[in-house]
Amino acid sequence: MRHAPIAPDLFADNRRRLAELLLPNAVAVVNANDVLPTNADGSLPLHPNADLFYLSGIEQEESILVLAPHSAEEKHREILFLREPNEHLKTWEGHKLSKDEATAVSGVKTVKWLSDFPTIFHQLMCEAEHVYLNSNEHARSTREVQTRDERFVRDCRRRYPLHQYHRLARLLHRLRLVKSPAELDLLKQAIDITDSGFRRVLSFVRPGVNECEVEAEFIHEFTRRRAKFAYTPIVAGGANACVLHYIANDQPCHDGDLLLLDVGASYANYNADLTRTIPVGGRFTPRQRAVYDAVLRVMRASIAGAVVGKVNRQWRREAQAMMNDELLQLGFLKEEDLTKPYDPDEPPCRKYFMHGLGHPLGLDVHDVGSPHEPFAPGWVITVEPGIYIPEEGFGIRIENDVLITETGPVDLMAGIPVEADEIEALMARAK
């Protein structure tokens, strides 16, 4: 656990709200993620299961959380199961949570070792009628690797075929979309660290540096602030910026080129998502500046349009209509492109602005939630329009993170430099 301790009240409140959504005589189970292999005897670092963390704050492998809020045995209404520490594990893998430490982190009073799980779980299943099991139901997820939760679902249904099974993910998605004040504080810390990394890079970038050196500046700042990358960073100079998921980050930065930076910090598993596009030589050309200002206008108008009750599709189409006008003024589109009939899902601007406008943000960078639900207070979303011109060798994307409230959107990244004049001034000051 690199981050500072988090008050367990956050996780206890999340469990309470989930328990209120469960049917009577129900049991719910959430598993930790697997430790994934690399080559030979290597393995990747554990990536905490977002749902398990949301409900318990636990980030340790093989952990299981069981909720049975209507159990006759009060101490069985919330149970954490953990790997039992021993000297072998201590020597080879380091410290594992004790029962008292797990309670301090999670607020769960009943903590058991994994060896106790089969017996206790069987007792709970004998009481229960409804069973809520978890799975990755993100619309863009890939299902090539079976998860620990999926293996548990298969085994549980085989052993207990007569229970009524339900999808836990649907309930968790509803809860996780709305961020509590404690969650917003953690998100703001991730955003503040991202801001520090970006300002560090503004003072570092100059002609001749390599994209990987720019990435290293972010690593330095994020690690120093007890954070990590929220996702594989995009550091894309020149025409590389026209590759939307460019992650090679291995080319030199040339004078006259733009450098697109899509980089966010993750603090306590809460993720920031920032994109800025800066001039390698410290000043935008008139052509670059005109395109940059067009993207910035669309971003600002789209932030203002992120209001309660609006659905993503309507919001995106409003941005596309604005982008059509901007591209017309820039000379990329002609009047007839906008006046002739076209599919609303394929507007003329898609030749230069081909991706979505934004997504929910939280414990996952592309956080859970349906794109068909209307925006609601407490949501945090990204706003990220762009224009990409491969034939001219540059692309521009600008992205901020926004909190939706009853009284209007709040730009959580309003303090991070974004105006072209401010970026040029900060880069000139560093020189």
N, C-alpha and C positions, 0 to 999 in steps of 0.2 A: 504494500500500500504506500505509494509515493506521496499521495496528497495528505493534507492535514486531516485529523479525525473529524467526522461529521456527527452531529447530535443524532442519537438514535430515534428521536421523536419523528424525524422525517419518515423513516421506514415504518415505524409503528403506525403512523397515520395512514400511510399507503396500504398497509395490511388491513386496517380497520375499514377503509373505504372499499377495498375489494371484498371483504367478508360480507358487507352489506348487500353486495350484488349476487351472492351465491344463494342457491335454493336451499331450503331446509334439508338437514341430514346430508350435507355435502362434504366432500373432502377434495382439496386441491393440492397439486404437486408441481413444483418447479425444480428443475435440475440445473446444475452448473454446466457450462460448456465443456467440451472435450479439450484435452491438450493434444494438439494436432502434430503429426510427425513431419519431419523434413526428409532427410536422407540418412542412411546408416543408422546410428543411434541418436540422431538429433531430433529436437522438437521445437516448435514455435512457442513463444511466451503465451501463457494463458490469456485469452481475451474474455473478460468477465461476461457472463450472461446478463444482458440488460434487465430482464424481468426479475431474475434472482436478486440483482443488486437493488433494483427499485423497491423490492419488498423487504430486503434484509440488510443491505450494505455489505454482504459477504462477497468476497472476491477470490475464494480459495477453491481449488479444483475438487471435483467429486462431491461437492456439497449438495444437499437436498433440503428444500423447505417444504413442510407439509402444514396445511391449514385445514382445520376441521372445527369451525367456529361453533358448531352445535353439539360437539362431543359431550357425552355425559361426564367424562373425565376432564376436569378443567385444565389440567396440566398438559393435555393432549390437543388443546385447541390451536396451539402454535408450537411446532417442533422444528428445530434445526438438527440435521444429521451431518456430522463432519468426520473427516479422516482422524483417527486417533493418533496423536503425536507419539513418537518413540525415538530412541536414540539413533536408530538407523536413518530415519527421515531427517532428523536434526543435522546429522553429519553430511548427508548427501544433498538435501534440498533446502535445509534451513528451517526456520521457525514455522510451526503450524499452530493455529488458534487453539487455545485451551477453551474449556466450556465457559469459564468466567469472561474471557476475552471476547468470545462470540456473543455473549449476552450484552456486553458493554457496547459492541459495535451495532448490534441489531435491535436490541430491546426485547428479543425473544428469551423468555425465562427458562424454557425447557430445551436443553441442548443435549443431544445423545450422539454416541459414536455410530458410524455406519453399520457396525456389526449388529446393532439393535434394530435396524430399520425393518428387516423382514417381519419380525414378530409384531412390532408396534403397528406397522402398516396393515398387517392382516387383521389386527384387532379393530382398527379404524374402518376397514372395508366391511367388516361384519356389521358394524353399526350403520354405515352409510348407504344411501340409496342413489345419490348423484355423485359423479366423479368428474372433476374438471382437470383436464390434462393439457399441457402446453405444446405448442409447435410454432415454427417460424411461418407466420402467415403474411409476411410483407409481400406486396404485389409484385415486387421486382426481385424477389429472392430466387436463388438457384437451389435445386434440390439434389445435387450430385453426391453430396456427402451426407450420410445419415447422422443425425445429432443424438446426443445422449437422451434428450427428451423423446425423440422419435423411437428409439429403442425401448424406452420405458413404456411408451404408449402400447407398442406391440406386445410386450411381455405382460403388461397389466390386463389388457383385453383378453389375452389368452388365459390368464389365471382366473379372472373374474368376469366371465362373459355376460352375466345376467344384470349387471349394474347399468344405469343410464349414464352415458358418457356425454360430456359437453366440452366445447372449445373454450379454454381459458383465455386464449389470445384475444378474442373479441372483447372481453371485459377489460383486459389489461391495456389494449389499445385505447379504449375510451378514457381510461384513467390517465394514461401517460401523456395523452395529447394536451391536457390542461396542466400547466406547470404551477406548482405551489410557490409561495414566497421563498422557501428554503431552496427549492430547485433553481429558481431564478437567480439567487445569490451565487450558486455554483456556476451557472451559465455565464453570469457576468464576470466571474473570475477567469473563466476560459477566454472570454472576449478581451478582458484586460491584458492577459498574457499574450494573446494574438496581436493586440495593438503594440505591445512592447517589441515583439518580434518584427513587425512590419516597420516600425520606426528605426530599429537597428539596421534593417536591410536598406532603407532609404539612405542611410549614411554610408553604406558599403558599396552599393551598386555603381559601377563605372565601366566604360568600355574595356574589354579584355578579360573580365572575370568570367568564370564558368558558371553555368546554371547550378552545378553541384555545390559550388562554393556559396552561392546564395542560399541554397537549401541548408547548408551547414550553419549559416548564421541563425536561421530559425531554430535549428536543433539546439544550438548553444543557449538561446534565450529561453526556449520552452523547458529544457532540462533544468536550467538554473532556477526556474520558477515552479518546479515540481509538477510539470506537465509533460505531455507527449503529443505527437501529431494525432489529430483527430482522424485523419485519413492520409493516404499516400499523397504527398504534396505535388502540385503542378507548378513547375518553374519553367516557363516556356518563352523563349526569346524569339523575336521575328515571326517567321511563318509557323514555327512550332505551336504558337498560340491558336492556330486554326485547327489543331488536333484537340478535340474537346477533352479527352482523357489522356493527354500527353503526360507521361511520368518518367521518361528516360532521364531528363534533367542532367544532360551530359555535354551540352554544346556551349561554345563561347558566346558571350554577349557582345554584340557589335554596336558601335556608335551609329546613331540614327535609327536603331531598332527600338521597338517597344518590348517590355518584359511583362508577361502576364503571370501573376502570382495568385494561385488559388490554394491557400494554406490556412489551416485552423488549428488551434490548440485544443487538447482534451484535458480537462482538469476534473478529477474525481469522477471520471467516466462521462461527464457532460461536455458537449462538443460545441465549439465555435466553428463558423464557416465563413471565411472572408475571401473575397477576390478584389484585387487591385491591379491596374495596368499602369506601368510607369515607364518613362523614357530612359533608356540605358545611358544616354549622354547627358541627361539632366534637363532637357527641354524638348517639348513636343514640337513637331513640325506643324505648320498651319493645317495640313491635311489631317494629321493624327489628332490634332486638337479639335477639329470640327467633328470628327467621328466620336471622339471621347465625350465631348459635351453632349452630343445627341444621346449616347448611351446613358449618361448621367441624368439627363432630363427624364428619360423613360424610367430609370430606377426611382427617382424621387417621386414621380407621379404614381408609380406602382405602389410605393410605400404608402402614399396618401390614400390609395384606393383599397388597401388591405383592411377592410372594415368588417365588423361583426355581421354575419348573415350572408356575406358574399361567398360564392362557391369558386373553386379554383378555375374551372373552365371559363366562367364569365370574366374573372380577374385576368386570366391569360389573354383572352381575346381583346380586352381593353388595352393591354400592353402591346399586343400585335398591331392594333389599329394605330396606336401612337408610333410604333416603329415603322409602319408603312409610311406615315407622314414624314418621319425623320429621314428615311431612306430616299423619299422623293426629293426632299430638299437637298440631300447630299448628292443627288444625281445617279443613285444606284437603281432607282425605279423610275418609270415613266408614268404619265397620267393614265395612259390606256391600261397599264398594269393594275390600276386601282379601280378603273371604271368598268372594265369587262367583268362578267360573272366569274366567281371563283368559289371553290369549296371553303367554307369558313374554317375548317380544320387544316387547310393548306393555303394560308394567305400568302401574298407575294413576298412578304418579309422573310418567310422561312428559308429562302435561298441564302440569307445572310444572318438570320437569327433562328436557328433550327432546333433549339432545345427548349425545355420548359422554363417557366418564369421563377419557380421556387418550390420549396418542399418543407414539410415539418422538420424541426430540429430539436434535439434533446439528448437522450442517452444513446441514440443512434444518429449518425449524421443525416441519413435519409430516414427520419424517424417514422414511427408507426402512425397509422391513421388513414382513413379513406379519403381519396381526392374528391369524392362526391359529397362529403359532409360540408355544410356551411361553416365558415370561419366563426370561432367562438372565443370569448374572453379567456385569456390564459394560454392560448396557442402561441408558440414561437415558430416563425417561418423565415426562410431565406427569400431574398428578392435579388435576382441575378440576371438582368438582361445583358445581351451582348451583340456585337456586330463582328463578323469574321470575313476577311477579304483576302483569300489565298493569293489572288492575282496581284495584290499589292504588298503581300508579304507581312501582313500583321492582322491581329485580332484583338478586340477590346471587350472585356467583360468586367463588370463592377458588381459587387455583391455585399449586401449588409444583412444583418439578422434583426428581425422585427418582432416585437411583442404586440399581440392584438388585445385591446382592452375595450371596455364599454364606451369609453370616451374618445377612442381613436387609436391608431397605431403609434407605438413608441419605438423609435429607431435605437436599438441597443448599441449600435456602432456609430452613432452620431459623432462621437469624439475621435474617431479614427480618420486621419487625413484622407480626403477624397477629391476635393476640388483641385483641378489641374494647377492653378496658381500656387496653392499650398504645397503640393507635391514638389513642384519645381523649386520653390523657396527652400524647403527642407533639404533637398538634394544639393542645392547651391551652397547652403550654410555648411554642409558637411565637407564640401570641397575646400 
